[in-house]
């Protein structure tokens, strides 16, 4: 009977060790997947920030508002960014306006069809959106460009983006250049 008891202890110890090992392995895999998922999100965020930083390099930092020249193909739809900074000593609110060359074609106040030698270009942007910035900080506002009525390409579509106070007073403006290829 003494031999049977010792022979039973070995399989029980093995099973207990195996269960503990599986639990530790499962906890390790769960922790790894959590860190891996967070890393993927961080990489995507960093990629977006790098793209925006590269685009904003054309802005020298001394202007209140700036927009690099952007490229888009005929029949494409792309999102771009206008950058602005608070050069004042206090926190301020701003809004951005893209000047419509043909106000008769303004659609619902938030998008417009601009016409020039290039043809028709649709620009959609958030209007009357107030953005609060602390002194010395920068911000950005997205806008979407849709090109589907281009007369000739390549060509450049040029208009103006204005930085406004909440009351509508113009603080600064910049050229908005979209090259259609």
Z-matrix of the N, CA and C atoms (Angstrom, degrees):
N
C 1 1.423
C 2 1.518 1 110.63
N 3 1.311 2 118.95 1 -32.61
C 4 1.445 3 123.01 2 179.05
C 5 1.518 4 111.62 3 -63.38
N 6 1.327 5 117.03 4 -36.30
C 7 1.463 6 120.12 5 179.08
C 8 1.517 7 111.12 6 -70.18
N 9 1.320 8 119.02 7 -38.44
C 10 1.466 9 122.37 8 -179.71
C 11 1.524 10 110.94 9 -64.61
N 12 1.334 11 117.53 10 -38.02
C 13 1.450 12 120.63 11 -179.64
C 14 1.520 13 110.38 12 -65.07
N 15 1.302 14 118.68 13 -42.84
C 16 1.459 15 122.21 14 178.44
C 17 1.520 16 110.72 15 -67.61
N 18 1.296 17 117.59 16 -36.35
C 19 1.461 18 119.78 17 179.63
C 20 1.527 19 110.74 18 -71.24
N 21 1.341 20 119.75 19 -25.39
C 22 1.456 21 122.87 20 177.57
C 23 1.531 22 111.01 21 -78.51
N 24 1.333 23 118.01 22 -30.24
C 25 1.456 24 121.68 23 -179.20
C 26 1.518 25 111.40 24 -64.55
N 27 1.295 26 118.56 25 -38.28
C 28 1.462 27 122.17 26 -178.10
C 29 1.528 28 111.69 27 -61.02
N 30 1.347 29 121.62 28 -51.26
C 31 1.463 30 120.07 29 178.66
C 32 1.533 31 113.07 30 -64.74
N 33 1.337 32 118.35 31 -34.84
C 34 1.467 33 120.17 32 -179.94
C 35 1.528 34 109.27 33 -67.54
N 36 1.327 35 118.66 34 -44.83
C 37 1.469 36 122.07 35 176.87
C 38 1.523 37 110.89 36 -60.19
N 39 1.309 38 116.93 37 -40.45
C 40 1.461 39 121.81 38 179.43
C 41 1.529 40 110.37 39 -64.02
N 42 1.321 41 117.97 40 -43.52
C 43 1.462 42 121.87 41 -179.12
C 44 1.532 43 110.09 42 -66.25
N 45 1.333 44 118.22 43 -43.91
C 46 1.458 45 121.75 44 179.16
C 47 1.526 46 109.92 45 -62.84
N 48 1.318 47 118.19 46 -45.17
C 49 1.467 48 122.05 47 178.16
C 50 1.527 49 110.70 48 -62.06
N 51 1.300 50 117.00 49 -41.18
C 52 1.470 51 121.39 50 179.63
C 53 1.534 52 110.62 51 -64.19
N 54 1.323 53 118.10 52 -42.45
C 55 1.471 54 121.78 53 178.90
C 56 1.528 55 110.41 54 -64.60
N 57 1.315 56 118.00 55 -44.94
C 58 1.468 57 121.39 56 178.10
C 59 1.530 58 110.02 57 -61.44
N 60 1.316 59 117.16 58 -41.83
C 61 1.468 60 121.02 59 178.54
C 62 1.519 61 112.01 60 -62.17
N 63 1.330 62 117.18 61 -41.94
C 64 1.475 63 121.16 62 179.99
C 65 1.535 64 110.10 63 -65.92
N 66 1.330 65 117.62 64 -40.70
C 67 1.468 66 121.36 65 179.30
C 68 1.531 67 109.80 66 -64.00
N 69 1.315 68 117.68 67 -46.23
C 70 1.468 69 120.95 68 179.22
C 71 1.529 70 110.54 69 -63.46
N 72 1.333 71 117.56 70 -41.03
C 73 1.464 72 121.39 71 177.84
C 74 1.536 73 110.53 72 -62.03
N 75 1.337 74 117.36 73 -43.53
C 76 1.466 75 121.34 74 179.25
C 77 1.526 76 112.11 75 -63.38
N 78 1.342 77 116.62 76 -42.41
C 79 1.465 78 119.75 77 177.28
C 80 1.528 79 111.01 78 -63.55
N 81 1.313 80 117.14 79 -40.57
C 82 1.469 81 121.29 80 177.93
C 83 1.524 82 111.70 81 -63.42
N 84 1.318 83 117.25 82 -42.57
C 85 1.473 84 120.58 83 179.03
C 86 1.530 85 110.85 84 -65.77
N 87 1.348 86 117.01 85 -39.44
C 88 1.465 87 120.01 86 177.42
C 89 1.518 88 111.49 87 -63.22
N 90 1.319 89 116.61 88 -42.49
C 91 1.459 90 121.07 89 178.02
C 92 1.522 91 111.12 90 -65.07
N 93 1.322 92 116.91 91 -41.37
C 94 1.467 93 121.14 92 178.33
C 95 1.522 94 111.34 93 -62.89
N 96 1.325 95 117.23 94 -43.98
C 97 1.473 96 119.61 95 -179.26
C 98 1.528 97 110.95 96 -66.35
N 99 1.337 98 117.08 97 -34.42
C 100 1.462 99 119.96 98 177.92
C 101 1.528 100 110.54 99 -64.60
N 102 1.321 101 117.12 100 -46.49
C 103 1.463 102 120.74 101 178.34
C 104 1.518 103 111.30 102 -66.85
N 105 1.307 104 117.59 103 -37.24
C 106 1.462 105 121.34 104 179.89
C 107 1.527 106 110.87 105 -64.67
N 108 1.334 107 118.10 106 -44.06
C 109 1.471 108 121.83 107 178.58
C 110 1.509 109 111.31 108 -63.78
N 111 1.327 110 117.35 109 -42.29
C 112 1.469 111 120.93 110 178.81
C 113 1.524 112 110.15 111 -65.59
N 114 1.318 113 117.48 112 -35.22
C 115 1.463 114 121.33 113 178.42
C 116 1.515 115 112.23 114 -66.33
N 117 1.332 116 117.47 115 -39.36
C 118 1.470 117 120.67 116 178.27
C 119 1.524 118 110.89 117 -63.28
N 120 1.342 119 117.05 118 -42.42
C 121 1.462 120 120.15 119 178.32
C 122 1.521 121 110.98 120 -64.62
N 123 1.319 122 116.82 121 -40.19
C 124 1.457 123 121.15 122 179.18
C 125 1.522 124 110.63 123 -64.22
N 126 1.322 125 117.38 124 -41.28
C 127 1.465 126 121.05 125 178.86
C 128 1.515 127 110.34 126 -63.50
N 129 1.342 128 118.35 127 -42.73
C 130 1.467 129 121.15 128 178.00
C 131 1.520 130 110.98 129 -62.92
N 132 1.341 131 117.38 130 -42.51
C 133 1.465 132 121.05 131 178.26
C 134 1.527 133 110.90 132 -62.99
N 135 1.325 134 116.83 133 -43.20
C 136 1.463 135 120.57 134 179.14
C 137 1.523 136 111.37 135 -64.28
N 138 1.323 137 117.29 136 -39.15
C 139 1.468 138 120.93 137 178.42
C 140 1.522 139 110.26 138 -61.24
N 141 1.341 140 117.24 139 -44.81
C 142 1.462 141 120.51 140 178.42
C 143 1.526 142 111.38 141 -63.35
N 144 1.333 143 117.20 142 -42.60
C 145 1.464 144 120.47 143 179.16
C 146 1.528 145 111.41 144 -63.81
N 147 1.337 146 117.09 145 -39.75
C 148 1.470 147 120.37 146 179.42
C 149 1.519 148 110.13 147 -64.77
N 150 1.338 149 117.54 148 -42.78
C 151 1.467 150 120.47 149 178.59
C 152 1.526 151 110.38 150 -60.37
N 153 1.336 152 117.33 151 -45.43
C 154 1.466 153 120.49 152 179.22
C 155 1.518 154 111.64 153 -65.09
N 156 1.336 155 116.91 154 -40.33
C 157 1.463 156 119.87 155 179.81
C 158 1.524 157 111.05 156 -65.13
N 159 1.328 158 117.45 157 -40.04
C 160 1.466 159 120.53 158 178.31
C 161 1.522 160 109.86 159 -64.00
N 162 1.333 161 117.09 160 -43.43
C 163 1.465 162 120.25 161 179.50
C 164 1.523 163 110.73 162 -64.41
N 165 1.331 164 117.13 163 -36.05
C 166 1.463 165 119.46 164 -176.97
C 167 1.522 166 112.59 165 -79.70
N 168 1.327 167 118.98 166 -5.61
C 169 1.460 168 120.58 167 177.94
C 170 1.526 169 111.79 168 -62.55
N 171 1.330 170 117.20 169 -26.01
C 172 1.449 171 120.15 170 177.38
C 173 1.527 172 111.12 171 -69.48
N 174 1.320 173 117.49 172 -16.03
C 175 1.460 174 122.68 173 176.18
C 176 1.526 175 106.69 174 -91.30
N 177 1.318 176 117.21 175 124.31
C 178 1.465 177 119.86 176 -172.76
C 179 1.522 178 114.11 177 -82.96
N 180 1.316 179 119.60 178 -6.09
C 181 1.449 180 121.66 179 176.44
C 182 1.514 181 114.42 180 91.52
N 183 1.326 182 118.71 181 -8.59
C 184 1.460 183 120.62 182 179.08
C 185 1.528 184 111.69 183 -92.23
N 186 1.318 185 117.55 184 -14.81
C 187 1.461 186 121.74 185 -178.15
C 188 1.526 187 111.15 186 -89.36
N 189 1.320 188 115.73 187 152.18
C 190 1.453 189 121.25 188 174.03
C 191 1.522 190 110.45 189 -71.23
N 192 1.349 191 117.39 190 -36.51
C 193 1.462 192 122.65 191 -178.02
C 194 1.519 193 108.72 192 -139.23
N 195 1.320 194 116.04 193 144.29
C 196 1.469 195 120.21 194 -176.75
C 197 1.524 196 109.32 195 -154.49
N 198 1.317 197 114.80 196 147.09
C 199 1.449 198 120.78 197 173.92
C 200 1.523 199 108.72 198 -143.26
N 201 1.326 200 118.09 199 120.87
C 202 1.462 201 119.42 200 175.88
C 203 1.531 202 109.81 201 -66.13
N 204 1.318 203 116.81 202 164.03
C 205 1.466 204 120.69 203 173.68
C 206 1.529 205 107.74 204 -73.98
N 207 1.321 206 116.49 205 137.68
C 208 1.462 207 121.47 206 -177.72
C 209 1.521 208 110.07 207 -117.67
N 210 1.329 209 116.11 208 152.39
C 211 1.464 210 123.15 209 178.18
C 212 1.523 211 109.58 210 -115.05
N 213 1.346 212 114.89 211 139.78
C 214 1.462 213 121.17 212 178.30
C 215 1.517 214 107.75 213 -148.46
N 216 1.306 215 117.54 214 149.20
C 217 1.459 216 121.99 215 177.91
C 218 1.521 217 111.37 216 -89.77
N 219 1.327 218 116.20 217 159.13
C 220 1.457 219 121.27 218 177.41
C 221 1.532 220 108.62 219 -65.00
N 222 1.322 221 116.49 220 132.61
C 223 1.455 222 121.27 221 179.64
C 224 1.527 223 113.66 222 82.70
N 225 1.317 224 117.82 223 9.92
C 226 1.465 225 121.20 224 -179.01
C 227 1.522 226 111.24 225 -101.62
N 228 1.316 227 114.35 226 167.15
C 229 1.459 228 123.15 227 175.15
C 230 1.526 229 106.42 228 -134.31
N 231 1.341 230 117.26 229 123.45
C 232 1.463 231 121.20 230 -178.65
C 233 1.515 232 110.66 231 -140.20
N 234 1.342 233 114.86 232 153.90
C 235 1.460 234 121.74 233 175.43
C 236 1.523 235 109.15 234 -101.17
N 237 1.332 236 116.13 235 136.33
C 238 1.459 237 122.85 236 178.99
C 239 1.523 238 108.83 237 -130.11
N 240 1.337 239 116.87 238 -179.38
C 241 1.462 240 121.42 239 -174.53
C 242 1.520 241 111.39 240 -137.32
N 243 1.332 242 115.55 241 141.31
C 244 1.463 243 122.87 242 170.05
C 245 1.535 244 106.13 243 -109.00
N 246 1.333 245 116.76 244 132.49
C 247 1.460 246 122.28 245 -177.23
C 248 1.528 247 109.90 246 -105.25
N 249 1.326 248 117.06 247 145.31
C 250 1.457 249 120.70 248 176.53
C 251 1.523 250 109.26 249 -148.05
N 252 1.346 251 115.75 250 157.54
C 253 1.460 252 122.26 251 -176.61
C 254 1.518 253 110.24 252 -132.26
N 255 1.316 254 115.58 253 152.94
C 256 1.458 255 121.57 254 174.07
C 257 1.526 256 107.18 255 -96.04
N 258 1.307 257 116.73 256 102.89
C 259 1.468 258 122.65 257 -179.14
C 260 1.519 259 111.77 258 -91.70
N 261 1.325 260 117.36 259 2.61
C 262 1.458 261 121.55 260 -178.92
C 263 1.538 262 109.74 261 -86.84
N 264 1.319 263 117.03 262 173.00
C 265 1.467 264 122.12 263 -177.83
C 266 1.524 265 113.58 264 -87.49
N 267 1.316 266 118.21 265 -6.29
C 268 1.461 267 121.98 266 -177.27
C 269 1.526 268 110.29 267 -129.21
N 270 1.317 269 116.29 268 162.50
C 271 1.459 270 121.55 269 175.24
C 272 1.525 271 108.98 270 -64.53
N 273 1.326 272 116.66 271 134.22
C 274 1.467 273 121.37 272 -178.69
C 275 1.519 274 110.06 273 -135.51
N 276 1.332 275 114.26 274 160.50
C 277 1.457 276 121.35 275 173.22
C 278 1.519 277 108.97 276 -106.52
N 279 1.338 278 115.00 277 142.26
C 280 1.461 279 121.32 278 -178.51
C 281 1.518 280 109.63 279 -134.25
N 282 1.327 281 114.54 280 159.54
C 283 1.456 282 120.97 281 166.59
C 284 1.519 283 107.55 282 -139.57
N 285 1.319 284 115.89 283 156.14
C 286 1.459 285 122.06 284 -176.93
C 287 1.525 286 108.46 285 -115.06
N 288 1.328 287 115.26 286 140.60
C 289 1.462 288 121.25 287 178.25
C 290 1.525 289 108.01 288 -131.17
N 291 1.316 290 115.74 289 134.51
C 292 1.464 291 120.75 290 173.02
C 293 1.519 292 106.08 291 -101.14
N 294 1.317 293 116.27 292 123.25
C 295 1.461 294 121.17 293 -174.26
C 296 1.526 295 109.90 294 -72.57
N 297 1.315 296 115.36 295 127.45
C 298 1.455 297 122.09 296 178.57
C 299 1.519 298 108.88 297 -89.66
N 300 1.333 299 116.42 298 120.62
C 301 1.466 300 120.44 299 179.54
C 302 1.521 301 112.24 300 -71.54
N 303 1.303 302 116.78 301 -22.35
C 304 1.458 303 121.57 302 -176.91
C 305 1.528 304 109.01 303 -128.77
N 306 1.345 305 118.55 304 78.98
C 307 1.463 306 121.00 305 -172.89
C 308 1.522 307 114.38 306 -61.26
N 309 1.335 308 118.47 307 -18.55
C 310 1.461 309 119.97 308 178.93
C 311 1.527 310 111.47 309 -68.20
N 312 1.338 311 116.51 310 -20.11
C 313 1.457 312 120.24 311 -178.79
C 314 1.521 313 112.50 312 -97.96
N 315 1.314 314 118.32 313 13.51
C 316 1.463 315 120.66 314 -179.54
C 317 1.528 316 109.35 315 -68.74
N 318 1.310 317 116.49 316 129.85
C 319 1.454 318 121.63 317 -179.12
C 320 1.521 319 109.95 318 -108.48
N 321 1.260 320 119.74 319 126.07
C 322 1.463 321 129.77 320 175.57
C 323 1.529 322 115.38 321 42.82
N 324 1.309 323 118.39 322 20.08
C 325 1.454 324 121.50 323 174.54
C 326 1.507 325 115.88 324 79.39
N 327 1.320 326 119.36 325 -13.80
C 328 1.459 327 119.70 326 -176.69
C 329 1.519 328 113.24 327 -113.66
N 330 1.319 329 116.47 328 -7.19
C 331 1.459 330 118.66 329 177.46
C 332 1.516 331 108.52 330 -146.69
N 333 1.293 332 115.28 331 154.38
C 334 1.449 333 118.76 332 -178.61
C 335 1.507 334 110.81 333 -143.68
N 336 1.314 335 115.38 334 156.87
C 337 1.460 336 121.47 335 175.09
C 338 1.511 337 106.49 336 -106.19
N 339 1.300 338 115.54 337 117.83
C 340 1.448 339 120.50 338 179.02
C 341 1.518 340 108.25 339 -99.10
N 342 1.330 341 115.83 340 138.09
C 343 1.468 342 120.12 341 179.62
C 344 1.510 343 109.08 342 -124.64
N 345 1.325 344 116.02 343 134.42
C 346 1.462 345 121.76 344 172.45
C 347 1.523 346 106.79 345 -154.61
N 348 1.318 347 117.27 346 -161.28
C 349 1.470 348 120.78 347 -177.39
C 350 1.524 349 111.82 348 -60.81
N 351 1.320 350 116.86 349 -23.30
C 352 1.457 351 122.32 350 -179.87
C 353 1.535 352 111.18 351 -73.24
N 354 1.317 353 116.56 352 -29.00
C 355 1.457 354 120.63 353 -174.95
C 356 1.514 355 109.34 354 121.00
N 357 1.310 356 116.98 355 -155.45
C 358 1.461 357 121.04 356 -179.86
C 359 1.519 358 111.61 357 -96.39
N 360 1.319 359 115.89 358 132.89
C 361 1.458 360 122.10 359 177.54
C 362 1.527 361 106.83 360 -129.37
N 363 1.321 362 117.05 361 131.63
C 364 1.460 363 121.17 362 178.27
C 365 1.526 364 107.74 363 -98.85
N 366 1.336 365 115.95 364 128.49
C 367 1.460 366 122.00 365 176.80
C 368 1.521 367 107.98 366 -121.46
N 369 1.319 368 115.91 367 125.92
C 370 1.459 369 122.02 368 179.72
C 371 1.525 370 107.34 369 -117.16
N 372 1.327 371 116.36 370 127.74
C 373 1.461 372 120.39 371 179.55
C 374 1.523 373 109.23 372 -150.62
N 375 1.344 374 117.40 373 156.25
C 376 1.464 375 119.63 374 179.08
C 377 1.522 376 110.69 375 -74.83
N 378 1.320 377 117.61 376 121.70
C 379 1.463 378 120.50 377 179.61
C 380 1.517 379 109.85 378 -100.41
N 381 1.318 380 114.75 379 156.20
C 382 1.462 381 122.76 380 178.62
C 383 1.527 382 113.50 381 54.77
N 384 1.322 383 116.56 382 24.77
C 385 1.456 384 121.01 383 175.49
C 386 1.516 385 108.15 384 -90.99
N 387 1.325 386 117.27 385 116.73
C 388 1.457 387 121.41 386 180.00
C 389 1.527 388 109.64 387 -85.75
N 390 1.313 389 115.01 388 131.41
C 391 1.460 390 121.61 389 178.97
C 392 1.514 391 107.60 390 -119.30
N 393 1.320 392 116.94 391 122.01
C 394 1.453 393 122.45 392 -178.78
C 395 1.525 394 109.32 393 -92.13
N 396 1.338 395 116.09 394 129.02
C 397 1.467 396 121.25 395 179.65
C 398 1.518 397 110.00 396 -129.34
N 399 1.329 398 114.73 397 136.15
C 400 1.458 399 119.46 398 173.77
C 401 1.523 400 108.74 399 -74.14
N 402 1.301 401 116.47 400 160.02
C 403 1.460 402 122.35 401 179.16
C 404 1.525 403 110.76 402 -57.77
N 405 1.324 404 115.80 403 130.22
C 406 1.454 405 121.28 404 177.83
C 407 1.515 406 115.22 405 85.42
N 408 1.327 407 118.69 406 -2.13
C 409 1.457 408 121.80 407 -179.28
C 410 1.522 409 110.80 408 -98.69
N 411 1.329 410 115.28 409 160.52
C 412 1.463 411 122.20 410 179.30
C 413 1.521 412 110.00 411 -117.33
N 414 1.314 413 114.48 412 157.42
C 415 1.454 414 121.47 413 176.75
C 416 1.517 415 109.97 414 -141.31
N 417 1.306 416 115.97 415 -180.00
C 418 1.459 417 119.81 416 178.66
C 419 1.518 418 108.88 417 -150.29
N 420 1.320 419 114.54 418 158.51
C 421 1.453 420 120.50 419 177.40
C 422 1.532 421 106.90 420 -135.51
N 423 1.320 422 116.96 421 132.17
C 424 1.468 423 119.58 422 -178.92
C 425 1.530 424 111.03 423 -83.33
N 426 1.319 425 114.54 424 155.85
C 427 1.464 426 120.13 425 170.34
C 428 1.519 427 107.91 426 -147.44
N 429 1.311 428 115.70 427 151.11
C 430 1.466 429 122.06 428 -177.84
C 431 1.520 430 108.82 429 -110.91
N 432 1.323 431 115.24 430 137.06
C 433 1.461 432 121.73 431 177.79
C 434 1.525 433 108.36 432 -116.69
N 435 1.331 434 115.32 433 131.98
C 436 1.465 435 121.56 434 177.17
C 437 1.522 436 107.15 435 -123.32
N 438 1.319 437 116.44 436 123.67
C 439 1.465 438 121.02 437 178.32
C 440 1.525 439 107.98 438 -114.86
N 441 1.316 440 115.99 439 112.13
C 442 1.460 441 118.64 440 178.26
C 443 1.524 442 112.51 441 -142.97
N 444 1.325 443 116.90 442 5.83
C 445 1.470 444 120.34 443 179.03
C 446 1.520 445 109.86 444 -134.61
N 447 1.295 446 117.14 445 45.38
C 448 1.456 447 121.56 446 -175.69
C 449 1.527 448 109.62 447 -81.89
N 450 1.352 449 116.05 448 129.18
C 451 1.461 450 121.59 449 -179.05
C 452 1.514 451 111.44 450 -78.77
N 453 1.331 452 115.65 451 -41.65
C 454 1.460 453 120.23 452 -179.56
C 455 1.524 454 107.84 453 -146.50
N 456 1.297 455 115.70 454 144.94
C 457 1.463 456 118.61 455 174.94
C 458 1.526 457 107.52 456 -140.71
N 459 1.284 458 120.25 457 146.70
C 460 1.454 459 125.79 458 4.69
C 461 1.519 460 110.96 459 -77.68
N 462 1.321 461 114.29 460 152.35
C 463 1.459 462 122.00 461 176.47
C 464 1.522 463 108.23 462 -156.85
N 465 1.309 464 115.69 463 168.05
C 466 1.469 465 120.55 464 179.11
C 467 1.513 466 109.47 465 -121.01
N 468 1.301 467 115.35 466 130.65
C 469 1.447 468 122.69 467 175.68
C 470 1.525 469 106.85 468 -99.51
N 471 1.326 470 117.10 469 126.85
C 472 1.467 471 121.29 470 -176.50
C 473 1.523 472 109.47 471 -127.40
N 474 1.321 473 116.42 472 130.87
C 475 1.453 474 122.91 473 173.56
C 476 1.532 475 107.58 474 -144.67
N 477 1.319 476 118.34 475 -164.77
C 478 1.457 477 122.02 476 -176.37
C 479 1.524 478 110.09 477 -129.60
N 480 1.336 479 115.89 478 139.83
C 481 1.462 480 122.03 479 172.06
C 482 1.522 481 107.27 480 -111.10
N 483 1.333 482 116.23 481 134.21
C 484 1.465 483 120.81 482 -178.38
C 485 1.520 484 110.29 483 -116.53
N 486 1.331 485 115.35 484 142.17
C 487 1.457 486 122.24 485 172.18
C 488 1.519 487 107.20 486 -98.25
N 489 1.337 488 116.63 487 123.99
C 490 1.463 489 121.91 488 -173.32
C 491 1.525 490 111.19 489 -119.98
N 492 1.327 491 114.84 490 153.03
C 493 1.458 492 121.00 491 170.45
C 494 1.528 493 107.15 492 -78.07
N 495 1.336 494 118.57 493 168.13
C 496 1.471 495 119.79 494 178.40
C 497 1.531 496 113.36 495 -58.81
N 498 1.336 497 117.13 496 -25.24
C 499 1.466 498 120.17 497 179.23
C 500 1.525 499 112.55 498 -84.52
N 501 1.333 500 117.45 499 -4.49
C 502 1.455 501 121.27 500 179.26
C 503 1.514 502 114.84 501 96.88
N 504 1.347 503 117.22 502 1.95
C 505 1.463 504 120.72 503 178.23
C 506 1.537 505 109.05 504 -72.63
N 507 1.347 506 115.66 505 131.99
C 508 1.465 507 120.42 506 -179.72
C 509 1.529 508 110.24 507 -73.57
N 510 1.322 509 115.69 508 127.26
C 511 1.458 510 121.84 509 177.74
C 512 1.522 511 109.98 510 -96.25
N 513 1.334 512 115.83 511 -43.06
C 514 1.464 513 120.91 512 179.66
C 515 1.524 514 108.09 513 -162.70
N 516 1.319 515 115.83 514 167.68
C 517 1.475 516 119.87 515 176.79
C 518 1.525 517 108.93 516 -146.53
N 519 1.330 518 115.48 517 162.41
C 520 1.450 519 122.10 518 179.99
C 521 1.521 520 109.64 519 -146.38
N 522 1.307 521 115.82 520 157.31
C 523 1.472 522 120.13 521 175.66
C 524 1.518 523 108.76 522 -75.85
N 525 1.305 524 115.01 523 142.52
C 526 1.463 525 122.16 524 175.07
C 527 1.516 526 106.47 525 -116.52
N 528 1.341 527 115.89 526 108.86
C 529 1.463 528 121.56 527 -174.42
C 530 1.532 529 108.74 528 -113.52
N 531 1.336 530 114.75 529 124.27
C 532 1.461 531 121.36 530 178.07
C 533 1.523 532 107.44 531 -122.60
N 534 1.320 533 115.75 532 113.90
C 535 1.463 534 121.71 533 179.61
C 536 1.534 535 108.53 534 -88.31
N 537 1.329 536 116.81 535 120.23
C 538 1.464 537 121.68 536 179.45
C 539 1.518 538 107.59 537 -100.28
N 540 1.323 539 114.98 538 121.23
C 541 1.476 540 120.64 539 -176.84
C 542 1.503 541 111.50 540 -104.32
